[in-house]
């Protein structure tokens, strides 16, 4: 089984080196069959030059800007049985490749595998929000739409692996999608023909530059609405995206949304909604518990009444016996 890494890269000179180094580090000293393909996607910086310095890395040019065009170009140039779609600003977590080979080897029915992002360059407080609010809500949404409405699955764009045979069977990538919704589209179509798995045991380190510049809550709503739009309307709600390019490629980023009013408005509404849900759940739990207490008391009264009734019956029987004697 061969694994092909496909890495779209548009002006990623600050990040592409660390991404490639993380993959090569995971491959070093192993006998995994793997190839690395960097797709130079209409870059005007040193992305291509940096990628070509790494031995064994194949660079493919795709002049049509867009992540789906880049993924498609990398896929067409690949030869692997498994296609690993990772982004240029990600770094493999230790054991990532071993986990991928293990999952696909154990389960022939598994067609696509994905895991979450760990944002290595966001402030701790923002990472806490992403880990404890963003991902739980996303996963709950996925569970509802899959097991209640019976549609879709969940793949994290920039951290998912799909079998070549599955991609070919569903017709490959939809190049009408520019950015948002490409992962939901693949997940939805592959899920129709086989098993798609999302697991927290396959994390990948990623830059949080988009969250830092557009806002966690803004991006949470945007990703969520695009995910649902793809599932129910077969097209993303956002047709364009903003390029976020930062220098450094590793430093802790300053959380500074470009549109602060929008971010804090969405944050306030989201917090109020979550608070209302929490209080509603707490009130319902209290009422249910109270109802349980009332029922328990009624059952206890019923038991006591039966005891009294039995005592009266016994006394009556004794009285009748004494009178008859």
C-alpha positions as CSV (number, residue, x, y, z in Angstrom):
1,X,0.0,0.0,0.0
2,X,1.5,3.3,-1.1
3,X,0.7,6.7,0.5
4,X,0.8,9.9,-1.6
5,X,1.1,13.2,0.2
6,X,-0.5,16.0,-1.9
7,X,0.3,19.5,-0.6
8,X,-1.3,22.5,-2.2
9,X,0.9,25.6,-1.8
10,X,0.0,29.2,-2.8
11,X,2.7,31.6,-1.6
12,X,3.7,29.4,1.4
13,X,7.4,30.1,1.6
14,X,7.1,30.7,5.4
15,X,5.5,27.3,6.1
16,X,6.2,24.8,3.3
17,X,9.6,23.9,4.7
18,X,8.4,22.9,8.1
19,X,5.6,20.9,6.6
20,X,8.0,18.9,4.4
21,X,10.4,18.4,7.2
22,X,7.7,16.9,9.4
23,X,6.8,14.4,6.8
24,X,10.4,13.4,6.0
25,X,11.0,13.1,9.8
26,X,8.1,10.6,10.1
27,X,9.3,8.6,7.1
28,X,13.0,8.5,8.2
29,X,14.1,5.1,9.3
30,X,10.9,3.3,8.1
31,X,10.0,1.2,5.1
32,X,6.8,2.9,4.4
33,X,6.0,3.3,0.7
34,X,5.3,7.0,0.2
35,X,5.7,9.9,-2.1
36,X,5.5,13.7,-1.5
37,X,3.9,16.0,-4.1
38,X,3.9,19.8,-3.6
39,X,1.5,21.6,-5.9
40,X,2.9,25.1,-6.7
41,X,-0.5,26.8,-7.0
42,X,0.1,30.1,-8.8
43,X,2.8,31.2,-6.3
44,X,4.7,34.5,-6.7
45,X,7.2,33.9,-3.9
46,X,9.9,31.2,-3.2
47,X,7.5,28.4,-2.5
48,X,8.6,26.3,-5.5
49,X,12.3,27.0,-4.9
50,X,12.1,25.9,-1.3
51,X,10.1,22.7,-2.0
52,X,12.6,21.7,-4.7
53,X,15.5,21.7,-2.2
54,X,14.1,18.7,-0.4
55,X,15.2,15.4,-1.8
56,X,12.5,13.1,-3.2
57,X,9.9,15.8,-3.2
58,X,8.1,16.2,-6.5
59,X,6.8,19.7,-7.4
60,X,3.9,20.1,-9.8
61,X,2.8,23.5,-11.2
62,X,-0.9,24.4,-11.2
63,X,-1.4,27.9,-12.6
64,X,-5.2,28.0,-11.8
65,X,-5.4,29.3,-8.3
66,X,-7.7,27.4,-6.0
67,X,-7.3,24.7,-3.4
68,X,-9.5,22.2,-5.3
69,X,-7.5,22.8,-8.6
70,X,-4.3,22.2,-6.6
71,X,-5.6,19.0,-4.9
72,X,-6.8,17.7,-8.3
73,X,-3.4,18.4,-9.9
74,X,-1.6,16.6,-7.1
75,X,-3.9,13.7,-7.3
76,X,-3.4,13.3,-11.1
77,X,0.4,13.4,-10.5
78,X,0.3,10.8,-7.7
79,X,0.6,7.1,-7.9
80,X,-0.4,6.0,-4.4
81,X,-3.3,3.8,-3.2
82,X,-4.0,6.4,-0.5
83,X,-4.1,10.1,-1.0
84,X,-3.1,12.2,2.0
85,X,-4.5,15.7,1.6
86,X,-2.5,18.0,3.9
87,X,-2.0,21.7,3.8
88,X,1.3,23.6,3.4
89,X,0.9,25.2,6.9
90,X,0.5,21.8,8.7
91,X,3.0,19.5,10.4
92,X,2.5,15.8,11.0
93,X,2.0,14.7,14.6
94,X,4.2,11.8,15.8
95,X,2.8,8.5,14.7
96,X,0.5,10.1,12.0
97,X,1.7,7.9,9.2
98,X,1.7,4.7,11.3
99,X,-1.9,5.5,12.3
100,X,-3.0,5.9,8.7
101,X,-1.5,2.7,7.5
102,X,-2.8,0.9,10.5
103,X,-6.4,2.1,10.0
104,X,-6.6,1.3,6.3
105,X,-4.8,-2.0,6.7
106,X,-7.2,-3.2,9.4
107,X,-10.4,-2.1,7.6
108,X,-10.6,-2.8,3.8
109,X,-14.1,-1.1,3.9
110,X,-12.6,2.2,5.1
111,X,-12.5,4.7,2.3
112,X,-11.6,8.0,4.0
113,X,-10.0,8.9,7.3
114,X,-9.6,12.3,9.0
115,X,-8.8,13.9,12.3
116,X,-8.7,17.4,14.0
117,X,-6.3,20.3,13.9
118,X,-4.1,21.3,16.8
119,X,-3.3,25.0,16.3
120,X,0.3,25.3,17.3
121,X,0.6,29.0,16.9
122,X,-2.6,30.4,18.5
123,X,-2.7,31.8,22.1
124,X,-3.7,29.3,24.7
125,X,-7.1,30.9,25.4
126,X,-8.1,30.7,21.7
127,X,-6.9,27.1,21.5
128,X,-9.1,26.3,24.5
129,X,-12.1,27.8,22.7
130,X,-11.4,25.8,19.6
131,X,-10.8,22.5,21.4
132,X,-13.7,22.8,23.9
133,X,-16.4,24.7,21.9
134,X,-15.6,24.6,18.2
135,X,-14.8,20.9,17.7
136,X,-17.5,19.6,20.1
137,X,-20.2,21.6,18.4
138,X,-18.9,20.6,14.9
139,X,-18.9,16.9,15.9
140,X,-22.3,17.1,17.4
141,X,-23.6,18.7,14.2
142,X,-22.0,15.9,12.2
143,X,-23.7,13.3,14.4
144,X,-27.1,15.0,14.0
145,X,-27.0,15.4,10.2
146,X,-25.6,11.9,9.7
147,X,-27.7,9.8,12.1
148,X,-30.9,11.9,12.2
149,X,-31.0,13.3,8.6
150,X,-29.0,10.4,7.1
151,X,-26.6,12.6,5.0
152,X,-22.9,13.4,4.9
153,X,-19.9,12.6,7.0
154,X,-17.0,14.6,8.4
155,X,-13.6,15.2,7.0
156,X,-11.2,18.0,8.1
157,X,-9.8,19.8,5.1
158,X,-6.0,19.7,5.3
159,X,-6.0,16.5,7.4
160,X,-7.7,13.7,5.5
161,X,-6.7,10.6,3.6
162,X,-8.8,8.9,0.9
163,X,-8.4,5.8,-1.2
164,X,-7.6,6.5,-4.8
165,X,-10.2,4.0,-5.8
166,X,-12.9,5.9,-3.9
167,X,-11.9,9.2,-5.4
168,X,-12.0,7.7,-8.9
169,X,-15.4,6.1,-8.2
170,X,-17.0,9.4,-7.1
171,X,-15.5,11.4,-10.0
172,X,-12.6,13.1,-8.3
173,X,-12.6,16.7,-7.0
174,X,-15.3,19.3,-7.8
175,X,-13.3,22.2,-9.3
176,X,-16.4,24.5,-9.2
177,X,-15.7,24.8,-5.4
178,X,-13.0,27.4,-4.7
179,X,-12.3,26.9,-1.0
180,X,-15.1,26.4,1.5
181,X,-16.9,23.1,1.4
182,X,-14.4,21.0,-0.6
183,X,-13.9,18.6,2.3
184,X,-17.6,18.3,3.0
185,X,-18.2,17.6,-0.7
186,X,-15.7,14.7,-0.7
187,X,-17.0,13.4,2.6
188,X,-20.6,13.4,1.3
189,X,-19.8,11.7,-2.0
190,X,-17.4,9.1,-0.6
191,X,-19.8,8.3,2.3
192,X,-22.4,7.2,-0.3
193,X,-20.2,4.3,-1.4
194,X,-18.4,3.3,1.7
195,X,-17.1,4.1,5.2
196,X,-15.8,7.5,6.2
197,X,-14.2,7.9,9.6
198,X,-13.3,10.9,11.7
199,X,-11.1,10.2,14.8
200,X,-9.5,12.4,17.4
201,X,-6.6,10.0,17.4
202,X,-5.3,11.4,14.1
203,X,-4.5,15.0,14.9
204,X,-2.3,17.2,12.8
205,X,-0.5,20.5,13.8
206,X,-1.8,23.4,11.8
207,X,-1.3,27.2,11.7
208,X,-4.2,29.1,13.2
209,X,-3.5,32.2,11.0
210,X,-7.0,32.3,9.5
211,X,-8.6,32.1,12.9
212,X,-6.3,34.7,14.3
213,X,-7.1,37.2,11.4
214,X,-10.7,36.4,10.8
215,X,-11.8,35.3,14.3
216,X,-12.7,32.0,15.9
217,X,-16.4,32.6,16.1
218,X,-16.6,34.1,12.6
219,X,-14.8,31.1,11.1
220,X,-16.9,28.7,13.2
221,X,-20.1,30.1,11.8
222,X,-18.7,30.2,8.3
223,X,-17.4,26.7,8.3
224,X,-20.6,25.5,9.9
225,X,-22.9,27.2,7.3
226,X,-20.8,26.0,4.4
227,X,-20.8,22.4,5.8
228,X,-24.6,22.4,6.1
229,X,-25.0,24.1,2.7
230,X,-23.0,21.4,1.0
231,X,-24.9,18.6,2.7
232,X,-28.4,20.0,2.0
233,X,-28.0,22.2,-1.1
234,X,-24.9,20.6,-2.7
235,X,-23.0,23.9,-2.9
236,X,-21.1,26.1,-0.5
237,X,-22.7,29.2,0.9
238,X,-19.4,31.2,0.5
239,X,-18.1,31.3,-3.0
240,X,-14.8,33.1,-2.2
241,X,-12.2,33.2,0.5
242,X,-9.6,35.7,1.7
243,X,-5.9,34.9,1.4
244,X,-4.2,35.0,4.8
245,X,-0.4,35.0,4.4
246,X,1.8,35.7,7.4
247,X,5.5,35.7,7.9
248,X,7.3,33.7,10.5
249,X,5.7,30.3,10.1
250,X,6.0,29.2,13.7
251,X,5.7,32.1,16.1
252,X,2.7,32.5,18.4
253,X,0.3,34.7,16.5
254,X,-1.5,37.8,17.9
255,X,-5.2,37.2,17.9
256,X,-6.4,40.3,16.0
257,X,-9.5,39.8,13.8
258,X,-9.7,42.1,10.9
259,X,-13.4,42.8,11.5
260,X,-13.5,43.1,15.3
261,X,-17.1,44.3,15.5
262,X,-18.4,41.3,13.5
263,X,-16.3,38.9,15.5
264,X,-17.4,40.1,18.9
265,X,-21.0,40.4,17.8
266,X,-21.0,36.7,16.6
267,X,-19.1,35.8,19.8
268,X,-21.7,37.5,22.0
269,X,-24.7,35.9,20.2
270,X,-23.0,32.4,20.3
271,X,-22.2,32.7,24.0
272,X,-25.8,33.8,24.7
273,X,-27.2,30.9,22.7
274,X,-24.9,28.4,24.4
275,X,-25.8,29.8,27.8
276,X,-29.5,29.6,27.0
277,X,-29.0,25.9,25.9
278,X,-27.1,25.2,29.1
279,X,-29.6,26.8,31.4
280,X,-32.5,25.1,29.5
281,X,-30.8,21.8,29.9
282,X,-30.2,22.5,33.6
283,X,-33.8,23.5,34.1
284,X,-35.1,20.4,32.3
285,X,-32.8,18.2,34.4
286,X,-34.1,19.9,37.5
287,X,-37.7,19.4,36.5
288,X,-37.1,15.7,35.6
289,X,-35.3,15.2,38.9
290,X,-38.1,16.9,40.7
291,X,-40.7,14.8,38.9
292,X,-38.6,11.7,39.9
293,X,-38.7,12.8,43.6
294,X,-42.5,13.3,43.4
295,X,-43.0,9.9,41.8
296,X,-40.7,8.3,44.4
297,X,-42.8,10.0,47.2
298,X,-46.1,8.8,45.6
299,X,-44.7,5.3,45.4
300,X,-43.6,5.4,49.0
301,X,-47.1,6.7,50.0
302,X,-48.7,3.9,48.0
303,X,-46.4,1.3,49.8
304,X,-47.3,2.8,53.2
305,X,-51.0,2.8,52.3
306,X,-50.8,-0.9,51.4
307,X,-49.1,-1.7,54.7
308,X,-51.9,0.1,56.6
309,X,-54.5,-1.7,54.5
310,X,-52.8,-5.1,55.3
311,X,-52.8,-4.3,59.0
312,X,-56.5,-3.3,59.0
313,X,-57.3,-6.6,57.1
314,X,-55.3,-8.6,59.6
315,X,-56.9,-6.9,62.5
316,X,-60.4,-7.4,61.0
317,X,-59.6,-11.1,60.4
318,X,-58.5,-11.5,64.0
319,X,-61.6,-9.8,65.3
320,X,-63.8,-12.1,63.3
321,X,-62.0,-15.1,64.6
322,X,-62.4,-14.0,68.2
323,X,-66.1,-13.3,67.7
324,X,-66.7,-16.7,66.1
325,X,-65.0,-18.4,69.1
